[in-house]
Structures are given as C-alpha cells and as structure tokens.
C-alpha cells in the first residue's frame, strides 16, 4: 500500500530493457549517441514540432531551472503560482541557475488565474531600474495539488503572457498524466496553446531518471547547451538517458503508463468518496488530496500504508478528527493494493 509518491515506483521493464541494450555496446558520449537521434525524432513527431530542440537531463529540477534560465536574465523575475513546484520544492534552483533572478509568487491554493497573473505582472513596469524586470511565466501541469489546467485555461494564461511579450514555460513533471486526463495532443497542450518551452517529465511515470527539455524555438538551443554543461548536467554516458527516453516513447508507453496511473487514482478516489472522505482539491489525474478521520489514518499506518499526511499530525486525542493526506498512484499500483487500503474505511 504505497501511495507516498510516483517517484518511488519501479522502472517499467520495457524501459529497463532499453537501458540493458544500451549497456551492451559502446556509444559516443555527451548526447552524440544514435539512440538520442531516435529520441529527438520521436519527440518531434509526438509534439508535431519538426524544428524543436530536444535535450535530456536527469532530474526535473534541472529541467525546470535550466529551461527557465535560458529565458530569464538575472535582473528579471519569473511569475509562478504559490503552489508551483519551482517555488515549493526546488531549493531556489531556478533562481540560482538564472543568476539570482527572483520569483514573483502569485497567491493561490491551486492553479493561478489569468487575472491574478496580470495583477502580478502590471506593477513590474519595464524601465524602472529599481524593480525586477518582467520575465517568463511558469505553469505547472499537473498542478502540485493534483488538478489539471484545461486547454482554455492554459490559453488564457499564455494570452496574458503574450500581452506583455513574456515567454511561457510549462513544468510537465506529470505531463503525461495531464495529457491523459485532457485527452488532447501534446501539441495542443504546449506550443498550440502558447507554450515556448516544456519540461517533459518521465521519472514519475516509469523511468529511472530522465527528463526532456523541449524548445519550440530552436534559437534558444545553444544557450541551453552551454547552461547544461556549465551547470554540470551534461552526462558523459548520455546513452543511458537516451535509452530510458527511447523506451518511454516506444509504442506510446508513456501515455499507456499515465493512463494506468490515472485509472488507479480514479479507482482510489471513487472508494474514498464512497467511504465519506472529503476532497481538498478535485482529483483530476494521479494525485489525491483527501481528509478522513484520525482513527483510519492510524489503522492504515499500523498496517504499513505509506503516504504523506497533509498539514496534520497523526498523534492526537480526538480519533474522529479529520486529517488531510496526499495520495499518489503510479502505473504499478495494483487494484489489490488499492482495495486493501480502502478496506480500512468503514
């Protein structure tokens, strides 16, 4: 009963097989391997972007920070939701890699809105030497609260960015889960919606450790290459990143795994709802925020269930007190495990 994180799940066997194949031979280093050519072609096809520049790094933090730094001068600010991963969970890496550029954090309990984004941008008047200058907008999809921006919501946010001639970055650590939830194409959720650069996540969805950074404007490619090398994120034995991503893309495995994870979460959410749990946010993809009584949490923890409490403590005198939890499903969670978790509810 492991629902702590989709980072904790196993590597899919088909992806591991590609890594083992890559290990059976020599290959040119630093991204000059033949498998990387397969990856570039695959991502360009999937995103309907034949001119896109495609790069691989090992972590989502590197993908976000290096991508944003390529669009942000040190005297600029990056606009993001308060709940954005780049604000909550990346230890100031975006600011570090962008030469101490600051984040302008937009207050929200979940997804940022166009009105809130515009209100944050307006005070940053260009030409005021005393103020941080306007920089890129970063959108998290799936959000850090498990919800998904609808296409019209994405387009509304990018429209605001375009009003001020600002580039847009999409943090897609759970890109595939969002796409599976929306039922759209990768192009529709990115460049057709006004996104300039995307962090295309895969580690949370069956890979060992690889993320793609995709620039729809190849003019930024060389700068990213320099930043990646200078930032110590250019792998010498790059073929092991390439092999993971190649296996992930093959036969649309990436989308199959995301659908499995989303279906697992939907099954869990249905059971929680039937048991009377309260949802803190609408569970759109593979991550659920729910509240249920302390005595059930205690029973689950005693049985070895792994998940994070959300802003609450397990210890307390009131067994009926409602405590929050974050529950994340990956592709490998079985219905047996989900049903065993739900069996602790009356």
N, C-alpha and C positions, 0 to 999 in steps of 0.2 A: 504494500500500500504506500507507494512512493509518489507523492504529489508536491514535493518541495520545489522542483524546478525542471524544466525541459532541458536544462544544461546537464542534468545528472543522468540522462538516459543513455542507452548503449549506442554504439555506432552501427548503422544498418549493415548487414552482411554484404550487400552488393557494393557499398562504398568501401568497406574493408577489403573486398576482393580487388578493387581497382588499385588500392594502395599496395597490396601484395604484388600485383602485376608490375607496378612501377618499381618495386624493390628488386625485381629480378633482372634489371638491366641498368646500364649506365645511361645518363642523360645530361644534356647541357644544363648548367646551373642558372640561377637568378632569373627564372621565368622564360628562359630560351628553350625549354623542353617542348617536344612535339605535342605532349598532352595539353599544354597551355593553349596551343593553337586550336585544338578541339574545343576547349572551354570558351575561348573568345568567339569562335563561330557559333557555338551553342547559345551563348547568352545574347549575342546579336540577333540570332534568329528568334529566340523566345521573346525578346523585347522589341522586335521589329525595328531595330536600330542598327543598320549595317555599318555606320560610321562610328559607333560608340567605342570609347576607350575603356578597356576592361582590365582590372588589376585584382590581385588576391593578397590578402593579409591573413594573419592567424586569429585575430580577435575582433570582436565587434567594437571595442573601444578604439582600436587602431583605425578601423574603417571609418567610424564617425569622425574622430579627431583629425585624421589626415585629410579626409574629404572636405570638412569644413574649413580647415586651414588653407586649403587650396583656393577658397573663395573669400577668405576673410583676412584683411590687413590687421596688424596689431592695434591700430587705433580705432578699429570698428567694434561693433557689438553684434552678437548672434542672438536672434529672437527665438525663444522657445517656450513651451508650456512649463509651468512649475513642476508638473509631473514627468517631464521628459527624462529619458534615461541619461542624456548628456548633462542634466542638472542634478539628478538624484544619485547617480551610480557610477560616475566615471572619474571621480577624484580630481576634478579640474583638468583632465587630459585635453579637452577641446581648447581651453584657454592656454594651456601650456604649449600645445603644438601650433597654435595660432599666434604665438609670441605675446601672450598675456592679454589678448583681446578678451573683453568681458562678455558675459551672458546677460541679456535682458530677459528676466524671467517673468512670464505672464501668469498672474494668479489664476488658478483653475483647479477644480477637483478631478478633472479628467482631460478631455480634449480642449484645445484652445479654439476660440471662435474668431471669425473674421473681424468682428467689432473690437474684440479685445486686442487682437493683433494690430489693427490700425491705431488704436489708442496708445499702444506701446511705441509704435514707430513715430508718430507725429511729433512728440517732444524732442526727438533727436534731429534737430534741424541741421541740415548739411551746412558746412562753412563755419559753424561755431567751434572755434579752436578749443574751447573749454569743455566740450562734450564729446563722448564717444560717438563716432560716425556710424551711420546705418550700415549694417552688414547683412549676412544671409539669414534666411528663415529656416528653421529646422522643425520638421513634423515627424512625430513618432507614429508608426503604423505597423503592427497593432500598438495601441497606446499602452502605457505602463499600468493601466487599470483594466486591461483586458477587452477594451472596446475598439471598434474599427471605424475609421473615418469613411463615410460613404463617399462615392465619387464626387457628388455635388459639393460635399463639404471640403474635399481636397481642392476642387476647382475654385471654390470661394476663397480659400486661404491663399492659393497661389495668385489669384486675381489681385488680392490686396498687395502681395509682394510685388507684383508687376506694376501696380500704381506708383510704387516708389523705386522701380528699377532694381529690385533686390533679387538675388538668386535664391533658389529653394533646394534644400537638402531633405531627403526622406530617410529617416532611420528605420530601416526594414529588418531589424533583428528577427522579427517574426513575419517577414514579408509574405512567405508562402501561406501562412495561416490567415492573414488578412485577405489575400487573393482568393483563397478557397472560400472564405466567408462571403465575399462580394460576388464571386462568380464572374469576374471580369478578366481581361487580359492584362499581362504585365505592362504593356504599353499604355493601356487606359489608366492604370493606377500610377503611372510615372510621367513620362515626357508628354503624353497627350493631355495630361492634367496640369502641366506646367512645372514639373519637377526637373531640375537641372542635373542633379547627381543623387544616386541612391546607394545606400549600404544594403546589399542583398545578402541577408543572413542565411546561414545553413547549419551552424554549430548546434543551435537549439532544435534542429529538425533532422537529426540523424547523422551529421558529420562528426568527425573527430575534433576538428578545429580549423575552420577556414571560412572566410567571408569575402565577398566580392565587392569592389567599388566600381560603379559604372558611371562614367561621364558621358552624357549625351552630346556635349560639346567637346570634341577631341582637342580643342585649343588648350584645355587645362591638363592634358595628359603629361607633358614633360615636367611641369611643375610638380605634379603628384609623384612622378617617379623620383624626382630629387628629394621631395619631402619624405617619401617612404624609405629611401636609402639613408638619409640623414637621421631619420627617426628610429633607425635600427629595426625596421620591419620588412626588409627585403631578405627573404630566405635564400640561402645558398642552394640547398637541396629542395628547390621550389617544386620539383615534380610531385612531392608528397602533398602539397596543397592542391596542385593541378589535378592529381588523381582523385582526391576527395570530391572536388567540384565536378569533375567529369562523371564520376559515378552518380553523384547527386542529380545531375541534369539528364542522365541517360534514361530514355523511355519515360520522361516526366516523373521520375521517382520523387523529386522534390515536392511535387503537387500531391502525389498519392500519400506521402507521409503526412503532409499538412492536413489533408482531409481526414486521415485516420485520427490524428491528434484532436482535431476539431470535433469529430464524431464522438470520441471518448469523453471530451469535456461536455458535450451536449447530453450524453447519457448520464454523466455525473450530475449535471445541473438539473436534469429532469427529476432524478432521485432526490436531490436536496430540496427542490421545490415541493415535491410531494410530501416530504418529511417536515415541511414548515420552516425551512431555513429562509433567512432574509438576505436578499442580494444587495450588496453595496453599490454595484455597477452592473449594467446589463452584460451578461457573458456572451460576447459576440464570436470569440474564437476558441482558444485552448486554455484560457486563464480565467479563473473564477474567484471573485471576492464575495464571501458569504459570511453571515453571522448566525451562530446557533449556540445552544446552552453549554455552559462550562462543563457540566457533568458528561456530556457527549464528547467534548474535547478530551477530557481526562480518560474516558474509556478508550478513545482512539489512540491516545498516546501510550496508554498501558498495553495496547495490542501491537504497538510498534509502528503505527502510522507516521509517516514523515511528511510534514508540511509546515508552513510558517503561520504563526499567529499574526494577526494584523492589528497593531496598536493596542494589544491587550495582553494580559498576563494569565497563564494557566492557573497559578495559585490564587486562591481567594475563598471567602467564606460562603458566598452565595452560589449554590450549584446550578441555579436556573439563570444566572446572569448570562446575557448574550455576548459572546466573544467573537471577534472577527477572525477570518482566516483567508489566506491566499492559497489556492489550489491550482496546480498547473498539470495538465496532461500532455504527454508526448505520444509519439506514434506507437511506442512499445507497450504502453499500459494495457493490460488485458481487462476485458469485461469482468472476469472473475475477481480481479483486484478491486475494481470499482464497486462491484456488488458487495464485496467483503467490507469495504469502507462504509457503504450505505447501511449495512446490517447493524451498525451501532446506533442507528437512529430508531426511535420507537415507531 
